Amino acid sequence: MSFVYHGPLEPGSPLFQGRQAETSKLVKACRGKVEAYQLVYGSRQSGKTSLLQHLCHQFQQSNLPPHLC
């Protein structure tokens, strides 16, 4: 099986599923006082960029400060 790169999912994609726990933790961390850096890590093609783009889209929809994205 060969590796084919398709890039991150578009915000709002129905394929973006099962990341509610991670999204909730990041939203809570971003809305609170900055006490530490947040690190998103995982293996290749595990959805890290899609998660962050989804999070940024969520912030833009709720009119949060642009520096969060």
C-alpha atoms as a printed R data frame, in Angstrom:
   type eleno elety resid chain resno       x      y      z
1  ATOM     1    CA   MET     A     1   0.000  0.000  0.000
2  ATOM     2    CA   SER     A     2   1.459  3.338 -0.972
3  ATOM     3    CA   PHE     A     3   1.135  6.600  0.923
4  ATOM     4    CA   VAL     A     4  -1.064  9.261 -0.703
5  ATOM     5    CA   TYR     A     5  -1.211 12.717  0.853
6  ATOM     6    CA   HIS     A     6  -4.580 14.435  0.631
7  ATOM     7    CA   GLY     A     7  -4.015 17.302  3.054
8  ATOM     8    CA   PRO     A     8  -6.099 18.345  6.038
9  ATOM     9    CA   LEU     A     9  -9.882 18.174  6.064
10 ATOM    10    CA   GLU     A    10 -11.768 21.368  5.368
11 ATOM    11    CA   PRO     A    11 -13.414 22.953  8.426
12 ATOM    12    CA   GLY     A    12 -16.944 21.608  8.774
13 ATOM    13    CA   SER     A    13 -16.165 18.417  6.846
14 ATOM    14    CA   PRO     A    14 -18.466 15.518  7.796
15 ATOM    15    CA   LEU     A    15 -15.344 13.324  7.863
16 ATOM    16    CA   PHE     A    16 -14.035 15.218 10.901
17 ATOM    17    CA   GLN     A    17 -15.351 13.046 13.734
18 ATOM    18    CA   GLY     A    18 -14.436 11.725 17.151
19 ATOM    19    CA   ARG     A    19 -12.243 14.606 18.323
20 ATOM    20    CA   GLN     A    20 -14.660 16.231 20.782
21 ATOM    21    CA   ALA     A    21 -12.480 15.506 23.818
22 ATOM    22    CA   GLU     A    22  -9.378 17.032 22.212
23 ATOM    23    CA   THR     A    23 -11.335 20.000 20.861
24 ATOM    24    CA   SER     A    24 -12.912 20.698 24.260
25 ATOM    25    CA   LYS     A    25  -9.533 20.636 26.007
26 ATOM    26    CA   LEU     A    26  -8.005 23.024 23.477
27 ATOM    27    CA   VAL     A    27 -10.989 25.410 23.583
28 ATOM    28    CA   LYS     A    28 -10.798 25.516 27.379
29 ATOM    29    CA   ALA     A    29  -7.042 26.136 27.271
30 ATOM    30    CA   CYS     A    30  -7.372 28.912 24.674
31 ATOM    31    CA   ARG     A    31 -10.191 30.709 26.460
32 ATOM    32    CA   GLY     A    32  -8.469 30.743 29.828
33 ATOM    33    CA   LYS     A    33  -5.433 32.542 31.114
34 ATOM    34    CA   VAL     A    34  -2.278 31.465 29.314
35 ATOM    35    CA   GLU     A    35  -0.435 29.286 31.799
36 ATOM    36    CA   ALA     A    36   1.375 26.899 29.493
37 ATOM    37    CA   TYR     A    37   1.863 25.981 25.877
38 ATOM    38    CA   GLN     A    38  -0.395 23.380 24.348
39 ATOM    39    CA   LEU     A    39   1.216 20.645 22.289
40 ATOM    40    CA   VAL     A    40  -0.611 18.669 19.637
41 ATOM    41    CA   TYR     A    41   1.360 15.647 18.550
42 ATOM    42    CA   GLY     A    42   0.727 12.343 16.883
43 ATOM    43    CA   SER     A    43   1.803 10.138 14.076
44 ATOM    44    CA   ARG     A    44   1.756 11.191 10.486
45 ATOM    45    CA   GLN     A    45  -1.728 11.568  8.967
46 ATOM    46    CA   SER     A    46  -3.461 11.329 12.352
47 ATOM    47    CA   GLY     A    47  -5.439 14.577 11.958
48 ATOM    48    CA   LYS     A    48  -3.325 17.141 13.845
49 ATOM    49    CA   THR     A    49  -3.683 19.873 11.231
50 ATOM    50    CA   SER     A    50  -7.367 19.080 10.674
51 ATOM    51    CA   LEU     A    51  -7.949 19.370 14.431
52 ATOM    52    CA   LEU     A    52  -6.272 22.776 14.605
53 ATOM    53    CA   GLN     A    53  -8.078 24.064 11.523
54 ATOM    54    CA   HIS     A    54 -11.389 22.858 12.956
55 ATOM    55    CA   LEU     A    55 -10.565 24.636 16.220
56 ATOM    56    CA   CYS     A    56  -9.672 27.850 14.415
57 ATOM    57    CA   HIS     A    57 -12.919 27.682 12.431
58 ATOM    58    CA   GLN     A    58 -14.842 27.223 15.691
59 ATOM    59    CA   PHE     A    59 -13.165 30.316 17.152
60 ATOM    60    CA   GLN     A    60 -13.924 32.383 14.063
61 ATOM    61    CA   GLN     A    61 -17.588 31.339 14.228
62 ATOM    62    CA   SER     A    62 -17.791 32.468 17.868
63 ATOM    63    CA   ASN     A    63 -15.995 35.786 17.238
64 ATOM    64    CA   LEU     A    64 -13.072 35.053 19.517
65 ATOM    65    CA   PRO     A    65  -9.969 37.238 19.203
66 ATOM    66    CA   PRO     A    66  -8.100 36.598 15.923
67 ATOM    67    CA   HIS     A    67  -4.768 36.008 17.695
68 ATOM    68    CA   LEU     A    68  -6.030 32.572 18.678
69 ATOM    69    CA   CYS     A    69  -5.835 31.426 15.066
